Amino acid sequence: MKISIFNVFLIIAALHGFAVLFFIFKKEKRNSLPAIFVSVLILLIIIQIVWYVFFLEGILSDFPHLRRISDPLWFLFGPVLFFYNKSIINQNHKFILRDTLHFSPFIIHVIVNLPYYLLSAQEKIGITSSRVFTVEFFVFLIIFYIQILFYLYRINLQLKNYIKEAKQQSANTEITSMEYLYSVLTAFAIYFMIDFSVAAIMFIQDTMWFIYGYISFLFLTTIIYIIGYNFFTNPENVIGVIREFKAYKKTNLGVIDIDNKLLQLNFLMVDKKLFLKTDLKLSDLALEIELSNHQLSELLNNKMNSSFYDFVNKYRVEEAKKKLLDPDFEKYTISSIALETGFNSSASFYRIFKKFENQSPNNWLKSQKAA
C-alpha cells in the first residue's frame, strides 16, 4: 500500500505527539493537572489524526467499527483545553465533581449513538455508505460548533483577565508565558474555523471539501508542534503552574501623602534603580515606600495612569537606551543589554521596547547614530 506524502506528514506529527507524551510521563510533574490535561489534549489530537489517515487511505472500509469512533471525542476538545488553561493560570484549582458537567455533551453523544456502535459491521457499512451529511450529522455539527465557540470565548476571557491582573502586580515578563497559551488557542480557533468551512461546503455540495480537510488537519498537527516545541524548550510553560494574581479592591488614598510617595518612587527607580531587579514585584516596591500592595497599585493607576508592569518596564527601556548609546557598552549585544537592564529575555525586551518606542532596538539605534 502506497501512502501519500500528506499522510506521511500526519503520521510524523502523530509520532511527535507520542514523543511529547513519553517525555511528559518522565517528568516529576506528570501527575499535575496541567500535565494530565495537556496529555489528554495531545492524545485526542493523535486519535483524530490517525483516524483521518485511516479515512484517506480507505482503511475504514475494512474496519467499519472504527468509522464513527472519533465523533464523540470532538466534544472533549473544548472542556479539556478550558481546564488545561485554567490549571496553568490558577495554582489553587482543583478538579471537582461539578466540573464533570462540562463533559456531558460527550457522554450524551455516546449514549445517543450507542445503538449505532452496537450494530454489526455489515449494518454499519450500509449506514455509512450513504450520504455523509445527514440531518443527524448536521445537528451534531451545530451543537459542536456552539460548544467550541463557547469554550474558545471562555479561554480567551481567562487569559485576558489573568494578563490584566498580572500587569497590575508584576513587572516580571513571566506574563509572556501567556504567548504559548494564546498560540495554542489561536491554532485551535483557526482549525475549527476551517473545519466549519468544510462542513458548510459539504452541506452545499460533496466536492472540493477534501482540500479544506487537508488544510484543517495541517493546523491540527501545528498544535502538536507548538506544544512539543514549548515543552522541549521550556517545560514549565506547558506543565507548570504560573503565579496566580487576584484583583485588588479599591482603597482610600485620602490619608496618604501622595506627593511624598511619588517622590519616594522616583528615588527608588532613578537613584536606587530597583527596576534592574529582574523579579521585582509590586509587593517589593510597596514595602519600600510603606504602602500596601492595594494602595501602590491604585496610586500607579490613578496618579500615573500606568500599570505596575508598564511603570517598571518604562524605566528599563530608558536604561537600555542609555546603554545602547554608551561607548562602554559598544561591544555588548542587544540581548546582553536587555539582561543588564532587568529584562529576563531578549524576546520580551524587543517586544516591550517596540511598545514604548514604536520601533525595534536595532532601528532605534540606527536612527540615533544617523542623527
Secondary structure, DSSP 8 states (H G I E B T S, - for coil): ----HHHHHHHHHHHHHHHHHHHHHHSGGGGSHHHHHHHHHHHHHHHHHHHHHHHHTTGGGT-GGGTTTTTTTHHHHHHHHHHHHHHHH-TT----GGGGGGGHHHHHHHHHTHHHHTS-HHHHHHHHTS-S--HHHHHHHHHHHHHHHHHHHHHHHHHHHHHHHHHHHB-SGGGGGHHHHHHHHHHHHHHHHHHHHHHHHHHH-SSSHHHHHHHHHHHHHHHHHHHHHHHHH-HHHHH--------------TTS-HHHHHHHHHIIIIIS-GGG-TT-BHHHHHHHTT--HHHHHHHHHHHS---HHHHHHHHHHHHHHHHHH-GGGTTS-HHHHHHHTT-S-HHHHHHHHHHHHSS-HHHHHHHHHH-
